[in-house]
Amino acid sequence: MDVAEKQFTELYERHHGDVWRYVARRVGRSDVGDVVAEVFLVAWRRLSDVPAGSALPWLYGVARLVLSNEARGQRRWQELALRVAAEPDRSISVDHADEVVSQRDVAVAFGRLSAADQEVLRLVAWERLSVAEAAVALGQSRATCAMRLMRARRRLRMQLGVVGDGAQRATRATPSMSNWGA
């Protein structure tokens, strides 16, 4: 057994029970083992970061972050379930030809955009980031990001043929584009 393994084994044996109880007071019994395992996985990966004299508080901090991530993941699953439940029943036989054509048109138009335009649109529409959050992700100011987003939307509309005499197509494309953020 090398030094790191020995150090981790001692850490685990000394603090496993305390971490288990800490987690058990915060989540249901069925989830405790997974959370504790994640805490000690982080401890193994960051063994050199574990403070020598105060390992237990450090482990509690890791546990708090793991629990926070778990809670965030649960909220996302619940939000997804609610969104899926709110979707209209697609099992009813309806002709979706216009919707398919519209989606294909959007995909083709989107593919013609520059990588920078695609990225700002993806962050706002697909990842559901606000302009301020997208700016952080892109390493830009909020104003720069807002301008890039506005220009990317305009170029997408141009690619879709929305400008000028493409008004009928604009009506079909607008619902697909309504999720593209503000």
Salt bridges, closest charged atoms under 4 A:
ASP18 OD1 - ARG21 NH2 2.68
ASP49 OD2 - ARG46 NE 2.87
GLU87 OE1 - ARG90 NH2 3.77
GLU99 OE2 - ARG90 NH1 3.56
GLU99 OE1 - HIS96 ND1 3.59
ASP105 OD1 - ARG104 NH2 3.33
ASP105 OD2 - ARG169 NH2 2.90
ASP105 OD2 - ARG172 NH2 3.40
ASP117 OD2 - ARG155 NE 2.49
